[in-house]
Amino acid sequence: MSPCVPFAYKRFHQELLNGRKIVIGCPKFGPIKLYLQKLVEILGSADVKTLEVVRMEVPCCGALTQIAGKAVEISKKDTQVKETIIGIKGKKLVSTSV
């Protein structure tokens, strides 16, 4: 999840966090290779059925979805990847399976 989402989307806790575990990363400012490595480790050690990427609509956040897809591919797990995009004005724009 993009660290900006909880600030931009006021229903974050009620709609997106409730009962779930989160991993936070920013592909613009963070180490992408480390994010991929850690996500592969998490998928390898846990039974994750669905991995939902919740990101902002800005271009740099698109890398989070790519990282998630690559991690699932590397881990060889049968994990579904979903993507939820939050607009810069705080509205949920898209929620789809990838």
DOZADREN-161801 format. One record per residue: x, y, z of N, C-alpha, C, O, CB in turn; residue in one letter. Coordinates in steps of 0.001 Angstrom, whole numbers, plus 500000, padded with zeros to 6 digits. Atoms other than C-alpha are relative to their C-alpha. Glycine has a CB too. Example, Ala and Ser with C-alpha at 12.3 -4.5 7.8 and 13.67 -1.06 7.14 Angstrom:
2
GULO:500890:498810:500000:512300:495500:507800:500900:501200:500000:501936:501181:500665:499008:500027:501246:A
GULO:499180:498810:499940:513670:498940:507140:499230:501090:500730:499739:502198:500899:500414:500462:498585:S
END
This chain:
98
GULO:500834:498835:500000:500000:500000:500000:500883:501233:500000:501927:501282:500650:499049:499995:501199:M
GULO:499333:498700:500019:501110:503499:499252:499795:500688:501353:498686:500677:501887:499457:500891:498834:S
GULO:500159:499326:498705:501797:505456:502454:499102:501228:499931:498680:501735:500970:501349:500403:500533:P
GULO:500855:498813:500159:499746:508357:501037:498510:499661:500141:497706:500531:500477:500255:500648:498634:C
GULO:501416:500377:500057:496480:506407:500869:499225:500344:501271:498160:500953:501162:499883:498525:499736:V
GULO:500803:499686:498808:495371:506714:504528:499738:501489:500190:498742:501871:500804:500686:499466:501222:P
GULO:500191:498551:499886:495800:510487:504311:499018:500514:498962:498278:501465:499217:501333:500725:499854:F
GULO:500849:499518:501094:493961:510857:501010:498588:499419:500038:497639:500066:499594:500641:499669:498675:A
GULO:501292:500689:500055:491113:508363:501525:499421:499870:501400:499872:499043:502193:500146:498606:499345:Y
GULO:500511:499929:498629:489030:509116:504594:499330:498711:500479:499218:498506:501688:499023:501129:500110:K
GULO:500640:501258:499602:487277:505705:504576:500995:498833:499986:500596:497669:499940:498818:499691:499069:R
GULO:498955:501011:500056:490605:503849:504547:499822:498912:501055:499801:497725:500731:501347:500651:500166:F
GULO:500096:500982:498920:490205:502185:507938:498743:499139:499892:498815:497925:500081:500020:500707:501343:H
GULO:501256:500739:500061:486565:501178:507473:499933:499073:498783:499471:497938:498902:498831:500971:499973:Q
GULO:500168:500757:501237:486779:499956:503866:501194:499148:499594:501018:498086:498998:499693:500930:498907:E
GULO:498825:500671:500550:490343:498876:503218:500890:499310:501026:501613:498378:500674:500809:500981:499258:L
GULO:499102:500572:498992:492099:498033:506478:499336:498958:500886:499985:497999:501302:500552:501090:500859:L
GULO:500721:500813:499032:489468:496347:508619:500305:498499:499880:499899:497853:498914:498522:500229:499840:N
GULO:499715:501432:499931:490775:492870:509555:501114:499520:499087:501292:498312:498931:498778:499250:499684:G
GULO:498943:500393:500946:493688:492889:507098:501373:500394:500529:501498:501248:501407:499762:500648:498619:R
GULO:498611:499639:499716:497448:493020:507374:500470:500919:498874:500008:500791:497741:500923:498720:500125:K
GULO:499531:499092:501043:499297:495767:505504:501527:499997:499906:502240:499737:500875:499493:501421:500267:I
GULO:498596:499745:500281:502685:496315:503937:500022:501343:499287:499259:501561:498345:500671:498838:499130:V
GULO:499972:498655:500550:503593:499892:503111:501323:500243:499280:502389:499854:499757:499787:501046:501109:I
GULO:498795:499655:500730:506030:501128:500509:499726:501105:498998:498608:501248:498503:500565:498779:499296:G
GULO:500099:498934:500989:506677:504072:498226:501065:499761:498932:502257:499898:499208:500170:501411:500663:C
GULO:499005:500283:501028:508322:503197:494922:500795:501223:499558:501862:501084:498959:499330:499398:498815:P
GULO:499269:498782:500372:509347:506820:494392:501175:500247:500943:502234:500707:500516:499057:501214:500007:K
GULO:498982:499687:499004:511349:507072:497609:500617:498771:500663:501571:498912:501427:499410:500878:501049:F
GULO:499531:501193:499319:511923:503458:498687:500797:499072:499104:500841:499254:497887:498844:499263:500572:G
GULO:499185:500968:500732:514165:500567:497666:499127:498910:499355:498722:497962:500027:501036:499361:500943:P
GULO:500916:500912:500706:512096:498700:495046:500460:498550:500096:499640:497656:500307:499878:500403:498529:I
GULO:499490:501383:499931:514352:495625:495061:499748:499393:501375:499426:498210:501488:501511:499962:499680:K
GULO:500262:500487:498640:513983:495338:498829:498513:499705:500181:498149:498708:500803:500472:501032:501052:L
GULO:501445:500247:499919:510196:495657:498551:499647:498666:499355:498878:497883:499911:499213:501141:499323:Y
GULO:500262:501253:500707:510148:492817:496023:500487:498818:500825:499759:497840:500993:500677:500002:498617:L
GULO:499425:501082:499196:512419:490629:498163:499137:499707:501230:498839:498549:501522:501431:500360:500433:Q
GULO:500799:500194:498785:510365:491176:501312:498627:499416:499681:498128:498563:500416:499839:501327:500746:K
GULO:501315:500511:500368:507073:490531:499549:500088:498538:499584:499191:497755:499897:499396:500838:498870:L
GULO:499785:501409:500355:508428:487284:498087:500151:499167:501269:499601:498069:501359:501257:499840:499092:V
GULO:499833:500700:498722:509486:486264:501614:498666:499832:500717:498373:498759:501245:500982:500756:500898:E
GULO:501319:500067:499348:506036:487073:503001:499120:498965:499312:498495:498139:499977:499307:501386:499981:I
GULO:500827:500958:500742:504279:485119:500254:500491:498574:500193:499694:497636:500226:499989:500346:498513:L
GULO:499438:501333:499805:506643:482197:500769:499730:499422:501375:499718:498203:501546:501468:500035:499766:G
GULO:500171:500486:498627:505986:481991:504494:498561:500068:500509:498281:499661:501636:500880:500789:500919:S
GULO:501390:499865:499555:502254:482702:504628:499058:499527:498894:499408:499519:497714:499684:501473:500392:A
GULO:501013:500447:500950:499125:481398:502978:499142:501198:499605:498059:501405:500150:499124:498858:500604:D
GULO:500679:498780:500433:498083:484596:501200:499146:499672:498787:499671:499315:497732:501021:501134:499673:V
GULO:500929:500289:501098:494996:484098:499033:499870:501175:499046:499819:500995:497829:498631:499633:500549:K
GULO:500169:498791:500800:494644:487692:497838:500960:501068:500492:501100:501298:501693:498540:500508:500063:T
GULO:499100:498905:499712:497156:490495:497678:499407:501236:499330:499384:501335:498104:501468:499703:499500:L
GULO:500628:498810:500551:495454:493863:497272:500950:501184:500100:501368:501577:501189:498680:500305:500726:E
GULO:499161:498815:500069:497571:496788:496154:499070:501206:500041:498223:501378:499165:500902:500003:498707:V
GULO:500792:498777:499874:496013:500036:497331:500976:501147:499789:501897:501362:500577:499257:500099:501411:V
GULO:499032:498986:500387:497730:502927:495648:499311:501275:499547:498104:501300:499308:500901:499475:498900:R
GULO:500494:498726:500508:497327:506517:494575:500006:499962:498472:500656:499104:497875:500863:501185:500530:M
GULO:500103:499969:501451:496514:507428:490968:501249:500557:499309:501330:500514:498082:498808:500813:499605:E
GULO:498800:499413:500587:499905:509075:490419:500864:498915:499349:500873:497775:499814:500808:500759:501074:V
GULO:499252:501001:500762:502247:507331:487930:501002:499179:500810:501136:497977:500579:500720:500674:498903:P
GULO:498965:500741:499263:504979:506385:490407:499413:498846:500819:500095:497846:501044:500764:500949:500924:C
GULO:500621:501057:499197:502542:504298:492468:499679:498747:499185:499484:497675:499758:498732:500522:500641:C
GULO:500262:501165:500842:501903:501998:489499:501029:498903:500186:500736:497729:499958:499959:500408:498555:G
GULO:498953:500991:499756:505175:500279:490339:499617:499041:501130:500083:497902:501146:501319:500699:500334:A
GULO:500421:500894:498912:503539:498861:493494:499251:498788:499459:499444:497672:499940:499116:500756:501004:L
GULO:500741:501101:500607:501203:496763:491356:500952:499075:499251:500797:497855:499297:498910:500535:499049:T
GULO:499013:500811:500716:504112:495593:489211:500832:499171:500973:501120:498005:500702:500917:500895:499151:Q
GULO:499236:500717:498973:506089:494627:492321:499186:498842:500549:499708:497741:500722:500412:500950:501143:I
GULO:500868:501054:499460:503141:492653:493684:499870:498848:499008:499977:497682:499389:498605:500568:500340:A
GULO:500121:501035:501017:502661:490788:490412:501274:499195:499846:501225:497972:499717:499625:500614:498681:G
GULO:498705:500677:500122:506365:489976:490147:500263:499123:501211:500793:498021:501064:501134:501024:499834:K
GULO:499808:500789:498784:506462:488770:493772:499178:498720:499957:499665:497658:500344:499628:500820:501234:A
GULO:500842:501196:500124:503561:486386:493140:500616:499041:498991:500652:497831:499214:498555:500380:499575:V
GULO:499369:500822:501036:505290:485151:489986:501237:499271:500543:501395:498069:500331:500389:500873:498794:E
GULO:498774:500581:499439:508612:484560:491777:499685:498956:501063:500322:497903:501116:500885:501097:500597:I
GULO:500341:500915:498901:506973:482893:494784:499279:498744:499522:499183:497756:500250:499137:500716:501016:S
GULO:500751:501128:500581:504995:480559:492490:498775:499627:500839:498363:498468:500883:500913:498778:499859:K
GULO:501202:500203:499189:502007:480977:494791:498757:500277:499163:498796:501030:498191:500021:500908:501253:K
GULO:501286:499771:500660:498395:480867:493688:499288:501130:500743:498269:500920:501400:499120:498690:499976:D
GULO:500513:498820:499299:497725:484362:495012:499411:500949:498984:500059:501294:497996:501114:500701:500825:T
GULO:500652:499041:500879:495257:486693:493354:500484:501407:500348:500582:501761:501523:498451:499900:500118:Q
GULO:499593:498620:499791:496448:490276:492892:498850:500909:499592:498325:500815:498483:501292:500334:499199:V
GULO:501025:498988:500275:493895:493080:493128:500636:501369:500129:501654:501539:500801:498779:499860:500967:K
GULO:499490:498637:499935:494428:496782:492670:498846:500956:500276:497812:500917:499609:500731:500383:498687:E
GULO:500945:498927:499714:492523:499656:494214:500755:501309:499849:501811:501507:500449:499366:499860:501438:T
GULO:499353:498721:500254:493364:503139:492993:499183:501111:500647:497973:501221:500448:500162:500248:498479:I
GULO:500609:498860:499326:492635:506209:495093:500427:501273:499264:501611:501483:499001:500413:500053:501516:I
GULO:499716:498750:500705:492370:509570:493328:500646:501035:500902:500559:500958:502127:498731:500565:499412:G
GULO:499315:498973:499216:494344:512590:494391:499031:500897:500763:499436:501634:501662:500867:500845:499095:I
GULO:501018:499233:499269:491077:514191:495525:499280:499144:501033:498272:499568:501598:498985:500592:499027:K
GULO:500524:500826:498919:490354:511289:497891:498852:499076:499663:498190:498576:500572:499579:500856:501066:G
GULO:501075:500920:500376:487870:509199:495903:500580:498685:499498:501638:498658:498869:499095:500631:498923:K
GULO:499599:501288:500539:488134:505490:495154:499640:499990:498520:498469:500130:498170:499315:498817:500767:K
GULO:500216:499924:501419:488549:505390:491381:499779:498632:499360:498855:498450:498567:501157:500680:499357:L
GULO:500033:501308:500656:489151:501754:490437:500299:498930:501041:501104:499145:501947:501022:499930:498816:V
GULO:499703:501159:499186:489109:498391:492161:499810:498774:499110:498677:498391:498816:499088:499941:501282:S
GULO:500061:501098:500965:489957:495452:489875:500987:498900:500349:501924:499105:501120:500274:500514:498592:T
GULO:499023:501080:499937:491693:492102:489706:501021:500249:498896:500681:500711:497807:499316:498586:499849:S
GULO:498925:499783:500984:495023:492258:487913:500338:498693:499342:501216:498645:498481:501260:500612:500659:V
END
